[in-house]
């Protein structure tokens, strides 16, 4: 499966307008998430090469999901496989055995609404601020162009401009913020 995702940085204060538009689309659910991000052969994203695998362990309440990702194109679309695991510590041991090293932690409050195959997310990321993600999961590469078109159209409906597009992942942004 390929996750086609576009992320937009929004200014503090605009999140209420986005939440209102999301509520008009359907029921919005909000959760707190804690992500641990791991790389193999690199101790930071400064040493990372696009296309290398990334592993994320995400905890939401009592649920823990182990995710393997690999970017497949310049836009940052990624092959993504998810596996629910019994607990955080077991997932960390498994990732360690595979030779991955922890590089960052991402804490966020995530509000989500789905409309058909499109998922709209408002994230409040600790240390970074607010972002809107629009994502569609497709079966394979030929379906990516249609997903991008649908995402771009919905972004315009939400009042998001191309100038707000953020191509870096939260873990990269957090690492950059730490270095500054």
Order of alpha helices (4+ residues) and beta strands (2+ residues): beta-alpha-beta-beta-beta-beta-alpha-beta-beta-beta-alpha-beta-alpha
